[in-house]
Amino acid sequence: MSGASREALASARERLDALADNSPRFAGETPSSVTAAAQLAEELAAVTGLLDREVSLRRVLTDPAQSGEAKAELARRLLGTQVGGETADLVAGMVRSRWSRSRDLVDALEELASGADLVAAERTGVLDDVEDELFRFGRIVSGSPELRSALTDKVANRTAKTGLVSELLGGRANPVTERLVIRLVGQPRGRSLEAGLNALSKLAADRRDRMVAVVTSAVPLSDAQKQRLGDSLAKLYGRRVHLNMDVDPEILGGVQVRIGDEVINGSIADRLAEAERRMAG
């Protein structure tokens, strides 16, 4: 994507993250929050399929000559009670934005559907597993022309292809991985299977990397120290934080924690306590 579409997609990602972090239905790691994220993913995927089929409709919803509010109201009327309020809000927000191409809106909706499923993986602490499973499944497909042909055969029944995915992954992979691959096989939207799997793997990696802390210490931290540090960072940021550990004797007993562009220097207790006080105001 380029230009206006890139900005619109960035805004849509932020809205999805805000929903996942702030909505009582999605926040936390309860079974209900995971179910809600999975439901959101399915509903967004259904809207993706609708707009992928209905070219004239997506052109209306991305028409720059129409006001954003008018397009949002149209989207709400069309979706009605077929989707939940969170899905309707996300779609309405997206059609308010400007898109360089009408198809970019569909691509963005598809990404958000996958992103919502990855929220479910995040909530249960299996995001790394999902990423690994997507990668491994891609390697299996690349190494088996027969399997690839069966999953991409344009003549084959969609139910048969998605059933094959369930047979291969059911009980062997995380349910999130299975749902992602089933949607990709059932609705490839002109992509090769390998390209779709690579895109999903990258999306999982990008989401995981948003909350990765690079921790540099003078000596290796004990498991108990790493646990305390992870818990403190999770409390500070309101999300799980994966720790990538590094050892540098020049730190001289201190610890440096880097999350994105933010760096916390000093002792674990003092610096984290200071950061928490600043966050609390």
PEQUIKA-V444462 format. One record per residue. N is the residue number from 1. RES is the residue in one letter. SS is DSSP state (A for helix, B for strand, O for the rest). PHI is phi in whole degrees, -180 to 180 (* if undefined). PSI is psi as a letter, one per 20 degrees, with the letter a starting at -180 (* if undefined). Layout:
n	res	ss	phi	psi
N	RES	SS	PHI	PSI
N	RES	SS	PHI	PSI
This chain:
n	res	ss	phi	psi
1	M	O	*	q
2	S	O	-143	r
3	G	O	57	c
4	A	A	-60	h
5	S	A	-64	h
6	R	A	-63	g
7	E	A	-67	g
8	A	A	-64	h
9	L	A	-66	g
10	A	A	-60	g
11	S	A	-65	g
12	A	A	-65	g
13	R	A	-62	g
14	E	A	-63	h
15	R	A	-66	h
16	L	A	-63	g
17	D	A	-63	g
18	A	A	-63	g
19	L	A	-64	g
20	A	A	-65	h
21	D	A	-84	h
22	N	A	-111	h
23	S	O	-73	p
24	P	O	-58	h
25	R	O	-73	h
26	F	O	-107	h
27	A	O	-71	q
28	G	O	88	a
29	E	O	-130	k
30	T	O	-85	q
31	P	A	-56	h
32	S	A	-66	h
33	S	A	-69	h
34	V	A	-67	g
35	T	A	-62	g
36	A	A	-63	g
37	A	A	-65	g
38	A	A	-66	h
39	Q	A	-66	g
40	L	A	-58	g
41	A	A	-61	g
42	E	A	-65	g
43	E	A	-68	g
44	L	A	-65	h
45	A	A	-65	h
46	A	A	-66	g
47	V	A	-66	h
48	T	A	-57	g
49	G	A	-63	h
50	L	A	-61	g
51	L	A	-74	h
52	D	A	-69	h
53	R	A	-80	g
54	E	O	-94	n
55	V	A	-62	g
56	S	A	-64	h
57	L	A	-67	g
58	R	A	-68	h
59	R	A	-68	h
60	V	A	-64	g
61	L	A	-73	i
62	T	O	-118	j
63	D	O	-69	o
64	P	O	-67	i
65	A	O	-78	i
66	Q	O	-94	q
67	S	O	-70	q
68	G	A	-60	h
69	E	A	-68	h
70	A	A	-64	g
71	K	A	-68	h
72	A	A	-63	g
73	E	A	-65	h
74	L	A	-62	g
75	A	A	-60	g
76	R	A	-63	g
77	R	A	-65	g
78	L	A	-66	g
79	L	A	-77	h
80	G	O	51	c
81	T	O	-98	j
82	Q	O	-76	h
83	V	O	-131	r
84	G	O	-74	r
85	G	A	-62	h
86	E	A	-64	g
87	T	A	-65	g
88	A	A	-61	g
89	D	A	-64	g
90	L	A	-63	g
91	V	A	-65	g
92	A	A	-61	g
93	G	A	-64	h
94	M	A	-71	g
95	V	A	-76	i
96	R	A	-68	h
97	S	O	-74	r
98	R	O	-94	p
99	W	O	-124	p
100	S	O	-66	h
101	R	O	-135	q
102	S	A	-63	h
103	R	A	-68	h
104	D	A	-61	h
105	L	A	-62	g
106	V	A	-67	g
107	D	A	-60	g
108	A	A	-67	g
109	L	A	-62	g
110	E	A	-63	g
111	E	A	-64	g
112	L	A	-65	h
113	A	A	-61	g
114	S	A	-65	h
115	G	A	-62	h
116	A	A	-65	h
117	D	A	-65	h
118	L	A	-70	h
119	V	A	-61	g
120	A	A	-60	g
121	A	A	-65	h
122	E	A	-63	g
123	R	A	-61	h
124	T	O	-102	j
125	G	O	71	k
126	V	O	-119	j
127	L	A	-61	g
128	D	A	-62	g
129	D	A	-63	g
130	V	A	-61	g
131	E	A	-61	g
132	D	A	-64	g
133	E	A	-67	h
134	L	A	-62	g
135	F	A	-64	g
136	R	A	-66	h
137	F	A	-64	h
138	G	A	-61	h
139	R	A	-68	h
140	I	A	-63	g
141	V	A	-63	g
142	S	A	-63	h
143	G	O	-91	j
144	S	O	-133	n
145	P	A	-57	h
146	E	A	-65	g
147	L	A	-66	g
148	R	A	-59	g
149	S	A	-63	g
150	A	A	-66	h
151	L	A	-84	i
152	T	A	-117	j
153	D	O	-62	o
154	K	O	-71	i
155	V	O	-86	h
156	A	O	-66	q
157	N	O	-65	p
158	R	A	-60	g
159	T	A	-62	h
160	A	A	-65	g
161	K	A	-69	g
162	T	A	-69	h
163	G	A	-66	h
164	L	A	-65	h
165	V	A	-62	g
166	S	A	-61	h
167	E	A	-66	h
168	L	A	-76	h
169	L	A	-105	h
170	G	O	-58	p
171	G	O	80	i
172	R	O	-110	h
173	A	O	-127	r
174	N	O	-63	q
175	P	A	-55	h
176	V	A	-63	g
177	T	A	-59	g
178	E	A	-62	g
179	R	A	-64	g
180	L	A	-62	g
181	V	A	-70	h
182	I	A	-61	g
183	R	A	-65	h
184	L	A	-65	g
185	V	A	-69	h
186	G	A	-76	h
187	Q	O	-141	m
188	P	O	-70	h
189	R	O	55	l
190	G	O	84	i
191	R	O	-92	q
192	S	O	-73	q
193	L	A	-62	h
194	E	A	-64	g
195	A	A	-64	g
196	G	A	-65	g
197	L	A	-66	h
198	N	A	-64	g
199	A	A	-64	g
200	L	A	-66	g
201	S	A	-62	g
202	K	A	-66	h
203	L	A	-63	g
204	A	A	-64	g
205	A	A	-64	g
206	D	A	-63	g
207	R	A	-67	g
208	R	A	-63	g
209	D	A	-69	i
210	R	A	-64	h
211	M	O	-126	l
212	V	B	-111	p
213	A	B	-103	p
214	V	B	-93	o
215	V	B	-108	o
216	T	B	-112	p
217	S	B	-132	r
218	A	O	-70	h
219	V	O	-134	q
220	P	O	-58	p
221	L	O	-80	q
222	S	O	-72	r
223	D	A	-59	h
224	A	A	-66	h
225	Q	A	-66	g
226	K	A	-64	h
227	Q	A	-64	g
228	R	A	-64	g
229	L	A	-64	g
230	G	A	-60	g
231	D	A	-65	g
232	S	A	-65	g
233	L	A	-67	h
234	A	A	-62	g
235	K	A	-66	h
236	L	A	-67	g
237	Y	A	-98	i
238	G	O	75	j
239	R	O	-149	q
240	R	O	-62	q
241	V	O	-127	p
242	H	B	-84	p
243	L	B	-99	p
244	N	B	-102	o
245	M	B	-95	q
246	D	B	-139	q
247	V	B	-118	p
248	D	O	-141	o
249	P	A	-57	h
250	E	A	-69	i
251	I	A	-65	h
252	L	O	57	l
253	G	O	91	i
254	G	O	-87	r
255	V	B	-134	p
256	Q	B	-115	p
257	V	B	-119	p
258	R	B	-119	p
259	I	B	-125	o
260	G	O	63	c
261	D	O	-92	i
262	E	B	-94	p
263	V	B	-126	p
264	I	B	-112	o
265	N	B	-108	q
266	G	B	113	a
267	S	O	-74	q
268	I	A	-60	g
269	A	A	-67	g
270	D	A	-66	g
271	R	A	-70	g
272	L	A	-68	h
273	A	A	-64	g
274	E	A	-65	g
275	A	A	-64	h
276	E	A	-67	h
277	R	A	-65	h
278	R	A	-65	g
279	M	A	-64	h
280	A	A	-76	i
281	G	O	79	*
